[in-house]
Amino acid sequence: MHTPNAIDRAVLETPKSVSFKEAFVYWLKLGFISFGGPAGQIAIMHQDLVEKKRWISEKRFLHALNYCMLLPGPEAQQLAIYIGWLMHRTWGGIVAGTLFVLPSFFILIGLAWIIWLMAHYPLLQAFSMALNQQ
């Protein structure tokens, strides 16, 4: 029979109890501020979830990150989904995964709409050309 050692216990440690509302607000905020690459997104999650909020232990975070790095696909989003799942099971994972990408989607839609407006309105075209000359 296998007796769990200190590392096993740390990896299996239960995260701090976090309300669904707190987690929802965090994943929404992360979706808005983590526009960019996975290294930065993972660093933000580590700083917030491990160091500041202490919602998950360092060892648990690194354990999850190792698994996500082995899987094909976007590791930062997989990590967010897994941590969301750890905190609130199925709905936590769904909310974390959705809010991780949804704000960026809406930001891109908004930027595309602004570019479309600049191409179709003479006043905005002139403004755009003035900005490009400087």
C-alpha positions as CSV (number, residue, x, y, z in Angstrom):
1,M,0.0,0.0,0.0
2,H,1.3,3.5,-0.9
3,T,1.6,5.9,2.0
4,P,1.3,9.5,0.8
5,N,4.4,11.6,1.4
6,A,4.7,15.4,2.0
7,I,4.7,16.2,-1.7
8,D,1.6,14.0,-2.4
9,R,-0.2,15.7,0.4
10,A,0.7,19.2,-0.8
11,V,-0.4,18.3,-4.3
12,L,-3.7,17.0,-3.1
13,E,-4.2,19.9,-0.6
14,T,-7.8,21.4,-0.7
15,P,-7.7,25.0,-2.0
16,K,-9.0,27.8,0.2
17,S,-12.8,28.0,0.1
18,V,-13.8,30.7,-2.4
19,S,-17.3,31.8,-3.1
20,F,-18.6,31.3,-6.7
21,K,-19.2,35.1,-6.9
22,E,-15.6,35.9,-5.9
23,A,-14.3,33.4,-8.5
24,F,-16.7,34.8,-11.2
25,V,-15.5,38.3,-10.6
26,Y,-11.8,37.2,-10.7
27,W,-12.2,35.2,-14.0
28,L,-14.0,38.2,-15.6
29,K,-11.3,40.6,-14.5
30,L,-8.6,38.2,-15.8
31,G,-10.4,38.0,-19.1
32,F,-10.1,41.7,-19.5
33,I,-6.5,42.2,-18.3
34,S,-4.8,39.2,-19.8
35,F,-5.0,40.1,-23.4
36,G,-1.8,38.6,-24.8
37,G,0.3,35.5,-24.7
38,P,0.1,32.4,-22.4
39,A,3.3,33.2,-20.5
40,G,1.9,36.5,-19.2
41,Q,-1.5,35.0,-18.5
42,I,0.0,32.2,-16.5
43,A,2.2,34.6,-14.6
44,I,-0.9,36.8,-13.7
45,M,-2.8,33.7,-12.5
46,H,0.2,32.6,-10.4
47,Q,0.6,36.0,-8.8
48,D,-3.1,36.5,-8.1
49,L,-4.2,33.0,-7.2
50,V,-1.1,31.7,-5.4
51,E,0.7,34.7,-4.0
52,K,-2.0,37.3,-3.4
53,K,-5.3,35.6,-2.8
54,R,-3.9,32.2,-1.7
55,W,-6.8,30.3,-3.4
56,I,-4.5,27.5,-4.4
57,S,-1.1,26.3,-3.2
58,E,2.1,26.7,-5.1
59,K,2.6,23.0,-5.4
60,R,-1.0,22.5,-6.6
61,F,-0.6,25.3,-9.2
62,L,2.6,23.9,-10.5
63,H,1.1,20.4,-10.6
64,A,-1.8,21.7,-12.7
65,L,0.5,23.7,-14.9
66,N,2.6,20.6,-15.6
67,Y,-0.4,18.7,-16.8
68,C,-1.7,21.6,-18.9
69,M,1.7,21.9,-20.6
70,L,1.5,18.2,-21.6
71,L,-1.9,18.6,-23.2
72,P,-2.3,20.0,-26.8
73,G,-3.9,23.4,-27.0
74,P,-3.8,26.6,-25.1
75,E,-2.2,25.9,-21.8
76,A,-3.2,29.1,-20.1
77,Q,-6.9,28.5,-20.8
78,Q,-6.6,24.9,-19.8
79,L,-5.0,26.0,-16.5
80,A,-7.8,28.5,-15.9
81,I,-10.5,25.9,-16.6
82,Y,-8.7,23.4,-14.3
83,I,-8.4,25.8,-11.4
84,G,-12.0,26.9,-11.9
85,W,-13.0,23.2,-11.8
86,L,-10.9,22.7,-8.6
87,M,-12.7,25.5,-6.9
88,H,-16.3,24.9,-8.1
89,R,-16.3,21.7,-10.1
90,T,-18.1,21.7,-13.5
91,W,-19.7,25.1,-13.4
92,G,-16.4,26.6,-12.1
93,G,-14.6,25.2,-15.0
94,I,-17.2,26.4,-17.5
95,V,-17.3,29.9,-16.1
96,A,-13.5,30.2,-15.8
97,G,-13.0,28.9,-19.4
98,T,-15.7,31.2,-20.8
99,L,-14.7,34.3,-19.0
100,F,-11.1,33.7,-19.9
101,V,-11.8,34.3,-23.6
102,L,-15.1,36.2,-23.8
103,P,-13.8,39.7,-22.8
104,S,-11.0,39.4,-25.4
105,F,-13.6,38.4,-28.0
106,F,-15.7,41.5,-27.3
107,I,-12.6,43.7,-27.3
108,L,-11.7,42.5,-30.7
109,I,-15.2,42.9,-32.0
110,G,-15.1,46.5,-30.7
111,L,-11.8,47.2,-32.4
112,A,-13.0,45.7,-35.6
113,W,-16.1,47.9,-35.5
114,I,-14.0,51.0,-34.9
115,I,-11.8,50.2,-37.9
116,W,-14.9,49.6,-40.0
117,L,-16.2,53.0,-39.0
118,M,-12.9,54.6,-39.9
119,A,-13.1,53.1,-43.3
120,H,-16.7,54.2,-44.0
121,Y,-17.0,57.8,-42.6
122,P,-14.9,60.6,-44.2
123,L,-14.5,62.5,-40.9
124,L,-13.0,59.4,-39.2
125,Q,-10.9,58.7,-42.3
126,A,-9.4,62.1,-42.0
127,F,-8.8,61.6,-38.3
128,S,-7.1,58.3,-39.0
129,M,-4.9,59.7,-41.7
130,A,-3.9,62.6,-39.4
131,L,-2.9,60.1,-36.7
132,N,-0.9,58.0,-39.2
133,Q,1.1,61.0,-40.4
134,Q,2.6,61.7,-37.0
